């Protein structure tokens, strides 16, 4: 049976209904996503195993080098799990442990403890396993692109179920799409990185864009990310795997413990593209990083670092250091699209960080966005586009785009969403370096310097609502008509008053 994406989405979403009220909605992802992943791996492995069995025989069919997916241990195929009716929770835990032991690269991927969830009894877990058994998820039955998209839809669905807490790890797809388009023109061999990767949405969208918009092969790209939350890092790992993408997701805080470094030379690994939606104005380990071995936070002449309770520029400096740069011997420059709070653009005490960023000609564009775009944050945000190798015609210039007006978004029940037309308008103005009244303007560095490196969009683009033009003759005509009408009414009233003998 051939499934559509909508049918597959519906099938996977029903998993939540089966365990609803047994676990908190914030934990749905912990128990369901690993099972969907396990089902897809088991189905594909079983198919490949049967092919290898016919070709090589039983003694050789399980050799690891015959498979491009994790090897499922004997006794733990999906049908083996399906046959268990007692202590299903114990069997699931053992299955994930066995899969990890057989495939060390999966270490840390499966973090759910089905035994720990008391309300997930044999009946519920049995129904969940049986429900997922309805359709085969191998690559012949469900194309990897469709399965990957359905998996992302499921992650998004759980983020919506969680509300504000879930939105932290899953930025809206329209924002993700915009970030990718602002740093596009990808090529085979390009490397992509997200230092606050969440569930992996930025990386997945970059792969989709390369395949669908540029006609490229995402398997020829490399995707990496780092995530401090271990449960969400596990989801990002599964997300890359289920999409068939080459890459690595590492744990821990990317500021305190950067995982992608060049051994022996105290340098961060540099990438062609960096995409990120870091946690706005979060605390960071300033006191521990005064003497950062990677030299990331030395932008200010006075040696001062960003405030400990406001790590926005710490993240921006970290990402700037992660970009490829010809001046440091790389074969190309790098680009970054970073979602930022508006305060980053104009807070006075941070001008000491904006100045070197602008004088080094790192900033290519700033796109101001509408408020209330995120589940977990209603404040206005913007996208900061960095480029270490700006084309000659863009040197010492910054493109400002004001995309906060109603022409760019629509109001949903609980938040706003950029429209396709709005996204196209932003990208078109950026690509063409367009100056458009009340929307965009290209500004020379000298003007920004005169404004003490303040990047408030309203300083450079007129963001006020235009006053309605008044046709004086037309308005005078209306006034005369009203005066004539008033005179007629007064005359009628005088006549009535006279008839009633009122003075």
C-alpha positions as CSV (number, residue, x, y, z in Angstrom):
1,X,0.0,0.0,0.0
2,X,1.4,3.4,-1.0
3,X,0.9,6.1,1.6
4,X,0.7,9.8,1.1
5,X,2.5,12.1,3.5
6,X,-0.8,13.2,5.0
7,X,-1.8,9.5,5.7
8,X,1.7,8.8,7.2
9,X,1.4,11.9,9.3
10,X,-2.0,10.9,10.6
11,X,-0.7,7.4,11.3
12,X,2.2,8.7,13.4
13,X,0.2,11.4,15.2
14,X,-2.2,8.7,16.5
15,X,0.7,7.3,18.6
16,X,0.1,10.2,21.0
17,X,-3.5,9.3,21.4
18,X,-2.5,5.8,22.5
19,X,-0.4,7.1,25.4
20,X,-2.4,10.2,26.2
21,X,-3.0,10.7,29.9
22,X,-0.4,7.9,30.7
23,X,2.5,10.3,30.4
24,X,2.8,14.1,30.4
25,X,2.6,15.7,26.9
26,X,6.2,17.0,27.4
27,X,7.3,13.3,27.4
28,X,5.5,12.1,24.3
29,X,8.6,12.6,22.2
30,X,10.8,10.6,24.6
31,X,8.7,7.4,24.2
32,X,7.3,7.7,20.6
33,X,10.2,9.1,18.5
34,X,12.7,6.3,19.4
35,X,10.0,3.6,18.5
36,X,9.3,5.2,15.1
37,X,13.1,5.3,14.5
38,X,13.5,1.7,15.7
39,X,10.6,0.5,13.4
40,X,12.1,2.2,10.3
41,X,15.6,0.7,11.1
42,X,14.2,-2.8,11.7
43,X,12.1,-2.8,8.6
44,X,15.0,-1.7,6.4
45,X,17.5,-4.0,8.0
46,X,15.1,-7.0,7.6
47,X,14.7,-6.2,3.9
48,X,18.4,-5.9,3.3
49,X,19.1,-9.0,5.5
50,X,16.8,-11.1,3.3
51,X,18.6,-9.9,0.2
52,X,22.0,-10.6,1.7
53,X,20.9,-14.0,3.0
54,X,19.9,-15.0,-0.6
55,X,23.2,-13.7,-2.0
56,X,25.8,-14.6,0.6
57,X,24.2,-17.2,2.9
58,X,23.5,-17.3,6.6
59,X,27.2,-17.2,7.7
60,X,27.9,-13.9,6.0
61,X,24.5,-12.1,5.9
62,X,25.1,-10.3,9.2
63,X,28.4,-8.7,8.3
64,X,28.3,-5.1,9.2
65,X,29.9,-3.8,6.0
66,X,26.9,-5.1,4.0
67,X,24.6,-2.5,5.6
68,X,24.3,1.2,5.3
69,X,22.0,1.3,8.4
70,X,22.4,0.1,12.0
71,X,22.4,-3.7,12.3
72,X,19.5,-5.0,14.4
73,X,20.6,-7.9,16.7
74,X,19.1,-11.3,16.4
75,X,15.9,-11.6,18.5
76,X,15.2,-7.9,18.4
77,X,13.6,-7.4,15.0
78,X,10.3,-5.5,15.1
79,X,8.2,-8.7,14.8
80,X,10.1,-10.1,17.9
81,X,9.0,-7.0,19.9
82,X,5.5,-7.4,18.5
83,X,5.2,-11.0,19.8
84,X,5.8,-9.9,23.4
85,X,2.7,-9.5,25.6
86,X,4.2,-9.6,29.1
87,X,6.7,-7.1,30.5
88,X,6.7,-5.1,27.2
89,X,8.4,-2.2,28.9
90,X,11.4,-4.5,29.9
91,X,11.6,-5.9,26.4
92,X,11.7,-2.5,24.8
93,X,14.5,-1.3,27.1
94,X,16.4,-4.5,26.3
95,X,15.9,-4.0,22.6
96,X,17.3,-0.4,22.6
97,X,20.2,-1.6,24.8
98,X,21.0,-4.4,22.4
99,X,20.7,-2.1,19.3
100,X,23.2,0.3,21.0
101,X,25.6,-2.4,21.9
102,X,25.6,-3.7,18.4
103,X,26.0,-0.2,16.9
104,X,28.3,1.9,19.3
105,X,27.7,5.0,17.1
106,X,24.1,5.0,18.6
107,X,25.5,5.6,22.1
108,X,23.3,8.1,24.0
109,X,20.6,8.1,21.3
110,X,17.9,6.2,23.2
111,X,17.2,7.8,26.6
112,X,13.6,6.7,27.4
113,X,13.1,4.2,30.2
114,X,9.8,2.4,29.5
115,X,9.9,0.6,32.9
116,X,10.1,4.0,34.7
117,X,6.8,5.2,33.1
118,X,4.4,3.3,35.4
119,X,1.3,4.2,33.5
120,X,2.7,2.8,30.3
121,X,1.5,-0.7,31.1
122,X,1.6,-3.8,28.8
123,X,-1.8,-2.8,27.3
124,X,-0.7,0.7,26.3
125,X,2.7,-0.3,25.0
126,X,1.3,-3.3,23.2
127,X,-1.2,-1.1,21.5
128,X,1.5,1.4,20.6
129,X,3.8,-1.4,19.0
130,X,0.8,-2.9,17.2
131,X,-0.3,0.5,15.8
132,X,3.2,1.1,14.4
133,X,3.1,-2.4,12.9
134,X,0.3,-1.4,10.5
135,X,2.7,-0.1,7.8
136,X,6.2,-1.0,6.7
137,X,8.7,1.8,7.0
138,X,11.5,0.4,4.9
139,X,12.9,2.6,2.1
140,X,11.0,0.7,-0.7
141,X,7.7,1.2,1.2
142,X,8.2,4.8,2.3
143,X,10.7,6.9,0.4
144,X,13.4,8.3,2.9
145,X,12.5,11.9,2.0
146,X,8.8,11.3,2.9
147,X,9.7,9.4,6.1
148,X,12.1,12.2,7.1
149,X,9.4,14.8,6.5
150,X,6.8,12.9,8.5
151,X,9.3,12.5,11.3
152,X,9.9,16.3,11.3
153,X,6.1,16.8,11.3
154,X,5.9,14.5,14.3
155,X,8.6,16.5,16.1
156,X,6.7,19.7,15.3
157,X,3.4,18.1,16.5
158,X,5.0,17.2,19.8
159,X,6.4,20.7,20.2
160,X,2.9,22.1,19.7
161,X,1.6,19.7,22.3
162,X,4.2,20.9,24.7
163,X,3.4,24.6,24.0
164,X,6.1,27.1,25.1
165,X,8.6,24.6,26.4
166,X,8.6,22.7,23.1
167,X,8.9,25.8,21.0
168,X,12.4,26.4,22.5
169,X,13.7,23.4,20.5
170,X,11.6,23.8,17.3
171,X,11.7,27.2,15.7
172,X,8.8,27.8,13.2
173,X,9.4,26.3,9.8
174,X,8.9,29.7,8.0
175,X,11.7,31.2,10.0
176,X,14.0,28.2,9.4
177,X,13.2,28.4,5.7
178,X,14.1,32.2,5.6
179,X,17.4,31.6,7.4
180,X,18.4,28.9,4.8
181,X,17.4,31.1,1.9
182,X,19.4,34.0,3.1
183,X,22.7,31.9,3.0
184,X,21.9,29.7,0.0
185,X,23.9,28.8,-3.1
186,X,25.0,25.6,-1.6
187,X,27.5,23.3,-3.3
188,X,28.6,19.6,-3.0
189,X,31.1,19.3,-0.2
190,X,29.6,22.2,1.8
191,X,29.6,21.8,5.6
192,X,26.7,23.0,7.8
193,X,26.7,23.6,11.5
194,X,24.2,24.7,14.2
195,X,25.7,25.3,17.6
196,X,22.3,25.3,19.3
197,X,20.8,22.6,17.1
198,X,17.7,21.7,19.1
199,X,15.9,19.0,17.2
200,X,17.9,19.6,14.0
201,X,15.3,21.6,12.0
202,X,17.8,24.1,10.5
203,X,20.1,21.3,9.2
204,X,17.1,19.3,7.8
205,X,15.7,22.3,6.0
206,X,19.1,23.1,4.4
207,X,19.2,19.5,3.1
208,X,15.7,19.8,1.8
209,X,16.4,23.1,0.1
210,X,19.5,21.7,-1.6
211,X,17.6,18.8,-2.9
212,X,14.3,20.5,-3.9
213,X,15.3,24.0,-4.8
214,X,18.8,23.5,-6.2
215,X,18.5,20.0,-7.5
216,X,21.5,18.9,-5.4
217,X,22.3,15.7,-3.5
218,X,22.2,16.2,0.3
219,X,24.3,13.1,0.8
220,X,27.2,15.2,-0.6
221,X,26.9,17.7,2.3
222,X,27.9,17.3,5.9
223,X,25.8,18.4,8.8
224,X,26.9,18.9,12.4
225,X,25.4,20.4,15.5
226,X,25.7,20.7,19.3
227,X,22.9,20.7,21.8
228,X,23.0,21.1,25.6
229,X,19.8,19.2,26.3
230,X,20.6,15.5,26.1
231,X,17.0,14.4,25.3
232,X,16.7,16.9,22.4
233,X,20.3,16.0,21.2
234,X,19.1,12.4,20.9
235,X,16.1,13.5,18.8
236,X,18.4,15.6,16.5
237,X,20.6,12.5,16.0
238,X,17.7,10.3,15.1
239,X,16.4,13.1,12.8
240,X,19.7,13.2,10.8
241,X,19.8,9.4,10.6
242,X,16.2,9.0,9.5
243,X,16.8,11.6,6.8
244,X,19.8,9.7,5.6
245,X,22.1,12.7,6.2
246,X,25.9,12.6,6.9
247,X,26.7,14.3,10.1
248,X,27.3,14.3,13.8
249,X,25.4,15.8,16.8
250,X,27.4,16.4,20.0
251,X,26.2,17.1,23.5
252,X,27.0,19.9,26.0
253,X,27.0,23.7,25.8
254,X,28.7,25.0,22.7
255,X,30.1,28.1,24.5
256,X,31.6,26.3,27.5
257,X,32.5,23.0,25.8
258,X,32.7,23.4,22.0
259,X,32.8,19.9,20.6
260,X,33.9,20.8,17.0
261,X,37.6,21.9,17.2
262,X,40.9,21.2,15.5
263,X,43.1,19.2,17.7
264,X,46.4,20.7,18.8
265,X,45.9,24.3,17.5
266,X,43.2,25.8,19.8
267,X,41.0,26.6,16.8
268,X,37.3,25.9,16.3
269,X,36.3,23.9,13.2
270,X,35.2,26.3,10.5
271,X,32.1,25.7,8.3
272,X,30.7,26.9,5.0
273,X,27.4,27.7,6.6
274,X,26.2,28.3,10.2
275,X,22.5,28.4,11.0
276,X,21.2,29.1,14.5
277,X,18.3,30.2,16.7
278,X,20.1,30.4,20.1
279,X,18.3,31.0,23.4
280,X,17.7,34.7,23.7
281,X,19.5,36.6,26.4
282,X,20.4,33.5,28.4
283,X,23.0,33.2,31.1
284,X,26.4,32.0,30.0
285,X,29.6,30.9,31.8
286,X,31.4,34.3,31.5
287,X,33.6,33.8,34.6
288,X,34.9,30.5,33.2
289,X,35.7,31.9,29.8
290,X,37.6,35.1,30.6
291,X,40.7,33.4,29.1
292,X,39.0,31.5,26.3
293,X,41.6,29.2,24.6
294,X,39.9,29.8,21.3
295,X,40.0,33.6,21.5
296,X,36.3,33.9,20.7
297,X,35.3,36.7,23.0
298,X,38.0,39.4,22.5
299,X,36.0,41.8,20.3
300,X,36.0,44.7,22.7
301,X,39.1,46.9,22.9
302,X,38.7,47.2,26.6
303,X,38.7,43.4,27.0
304,X,35.2,43.3,28.3
305,X,33.0,40.3,27.6
306,X,29.2,40.2,27.3
307,X,27.2,40.3,30.5
308,X,26.9,37.0,32.3
309,X,23.1,37.3,32.3
310,X,22.9,38.2,28.6
311,X,24.8,35.8,26.3
312,X,23.6,37.0,22.9
313,X,26.9,38.4,21.7
314,X,28.8,35.4,23.2
315,X,26.8,33.2,20.8
316,X,27.3,35.6,17.9
317,X,31.1,35.8,18.5
318,X,31.2,32.0,18.8
319,X,29.5,31.6,15.4
320,X,31.6,34.2,13.7
321,X,34.6,32.2,14.8
322,X,33.0,29.1,13.3
323,X,32.8,30.6,9.8
324,X,35.3,29.7,7.1
325,X,37.5,32.7,6.2
326,X,39.9,33.1,3.3
327,X,42.1,35.4,5.4
328,X,42.7,32.5,7.7
329,X,43.7,30.1,4.9
330,X,40.3,28.6,4.1
331,X,39.4,27.9,0.4
332,X,36.3,30.0,0.7
333,X,34.4,32.3,3.0
334,X,31.5,31.4,5.2
335,X,28.0,32.7,5.8
336,X,25.7,32.6,8.9
337,X,22.0,33.3,9.4
338,X,21.4,33.9,13.1
339,X,18.0,34.6,14.8
340,X,18.5,37.4,17.3
341,X,16.4,39.5,19.7
342,X,16.1,43.1,18.6
343,X,18.1,44.4,21.6
344,X,21.2,43.0,20.0
345,X,20.9,45.8,17.3
346,X,20.8,48.8,19.6
347,X,21.6,48.1,23.3
348,X,24.1,50.9,24.2
349,X,26.4,48.8,26.3
350,X,26.9,46.3,23.4
351,X,28.1,48.9,20.9
352,X,31.6,47.8,21.7
353,X,30.8,44.5,20.1
354,X,28.9,45.9,17.1
355,X,31.8,48.2,16.2
356,X,34.4,45.5,15.4
357,X,31.7,43.3,13.8
358,X,30.9,46.1,11.4
359,X,34.4,47.5,10.9
360,X,35.6,44.0,10.0
361,X,32.7,44.0,7.4
362,X,31.1,40.8,8.7
363,X,27.5,42.0,8.6
364,X,25.8,41.6,5.3
365,X,22.1,42.1,6.2
366,X,19.7,42.6,9.1
367,X,16.1,41.5,8.6
368,X,13.5,42.8,11.1
369,X,10.7,40.3,11.8
370,X,7.2,40.7,13.2
371,X,6.5,40.1,16.8
372,X,4.8,37.0,18.2
373,X,6.4,34.5,15.7
374,X,7.6,32.0,18.3
375,X,5.6,29.8,20.7
376,X,7.9,30.6,23.6
377,X,8.7,34.3,22.9
378,X,6.4,37.1,21.7
379,X,9.1,39.8,21.4
380,X,10.1,41.1,18.0
381,X,13.2,39.3,16.6
382,X,15.5,39.7,13.6
383,X,17.9,37.7,11.5
384,X,21.5,38.7,11.4
385,X,23.3,37.6,8.2
386,X,27.1,37.4,8.5
387,X,29.5,36.9,5.5
388,X,33.3,36.6,5.8
389,X,33.6,37.0,2.0
390,X,31.2,39.7,0.8
391,X,31.2,40.4,-2.9
392,X,33.0,43.5,-4.0
393,X,29.8,45.4,-4.7
394,X,28.6,44.8,-1.1
395,X,31.8,45.7,0.7
396,X,31.3,48.2,3.6
397,X,27.5,48.1,3.1
398,X,24.7,46.6,5.1
399,X,21.2,45.7,3.8
400,X,18.4,46.5,6.2
401,X,15.0,44.9,5.6
402,X,11.9,45.9,7.6
403,X,9.6,42.9,7.3
404,X,7.4,43.6,10.4
405,X,4.4,45.1,8.6
406,X,1.2,43.2,7.9
407,X,2.1,42.8,4.3
408,X,4.7,40.1,5.4
409,X,2.7,38.0,7.8
410,X,-0.7,36.6,8.7
411,X,-2.3,36.3,12.1
412,X,-3.0,32.8,13.4
413,X,-5.0,31.9,16.5
414,X,-2.1,32.1,18.9
415,X,0.9,33.6,16.9
416,X,1.9,35.2,13.6
417,X,3.4,33.5,10.6
418,X,5.3,34.9,7.7
419,X,3.5,34.3,4.4
420,X,5.1,32.8,1.3
421,X,4.7,36.1,-0.4
422,X,6.4,37.8,2.5
423,X,9.3,35.4,2.5
424,X,9.8,35.8,-1.3
425,X,9.7,39.6,-0.9
426,X,12.4,39.6,1.8
427,X,14.7,37.2,-0.1
428,X,14.2,39.1,-3.4
429,X,15.2,42.4,-1.9
430,X,18.2,40.8,-0.2
431,X,19.4,39.1,-3.3
432,X,19.0,42.2,-5.5
433,X,20.4,44.5,-2.8
434,X,17.2,46.6,-3.2
435,X,16.3,49.9,-1.7
436,X,12.5,50.0,-1.4
437,X,10.5,52.7,0.4
438,X,9.5,51.6,3.9
439,X,10.8,48.1,3.3
440,X,14.5,47.9,2.6
441,X,17.6,50.1,2.2
442,X,21.3,49.5,1.5
443,X,23.4,51.6,4.0
444,X,27.0,52.5,3.8
445,X,29.3,51.8,6.8
446,X,30.0,55.5,7.1
447,X,26.4,56.3,8.0
448,X,26.3,53.5,10.5
449,X,29.5,54.8,12.0
450,X,28.0,58.2,12.4
451,X,25.1,56.6,14.4
452,X,27.7,55.1,16.8
453,X,27.2,51.6,15.3
454,X,23.5,51.5,16.3
455,X,21.8,49.0,14.0
456,X,18.2,49.9,14.9
457,X,16.3,49.3,11.6
458,X,14.2,52.4,12.2
459,X,17.3,54.6,11.9
460,X,17.8,53.5,8.3
461,X,14.4,52.5,6.9
462,X,11.3,54.6,7.5
463,X,9.1,52.2,9.4
464,X,6.3,54.7,10.2
465,X,2.8,54.2,8.7
466,X,2.4,56.5,5.7
467,X,-0.2,59.3,6.3
468,X,-3.2,59.0,4.1
469,X,-3.1,61.6,1.3
470,X,-5.9,64.2,1.5
471,X,-7.7,65.5,-1.5
472,X,-8.4,69.1,-0.4
473,X,-11.0,69.8,-3.1
474,X,-12.9,66.6,-2.4
475,X,-12.9,67.2,1.4
476,X,-14.1,70.8,0.8
477,X,-16.9,69.5,-1.3
478,X,-17.9,67.1,1.5
479,X,-17.9,69.9,4.0
480,X,-20.1,72.1,1.8
481,X,-22.6,69.2,1.4
482,X,-22.7,68.7,5.2
483,X,-23.1,72.5,5.7
484,X,-26.0,72.5,3.2
485,X,-27.6,69.5,5.0
486,X,-27.2,71.2,8.3
487,X,-28.8,74.4,7.0
488,X,-31.8,72.4,5.7
489,X,-32.2,70.7,9.0
490,X,-32.0,74.0,10.9
491,X,-34.6,75.5,8.6
492,X,-37.0,72.6,9.2
493,X,-36.5,72.9,12.9
494,X,-37.2,76.7,12.8
495,X,-40.5,75.9,10.9
496,X,-41.5,73.3,13.5
497,X,-40.7,75.6,16.4
498,X,-42.7,78.5,14.8
499,X,-45.7,76.2,14.3
500,X,-45.5,75.2,18.0
501,X,-45.2,78.9,19.1
502,X,-41.7,78.4,20.5
503,X,-39.6,81.5,20.6
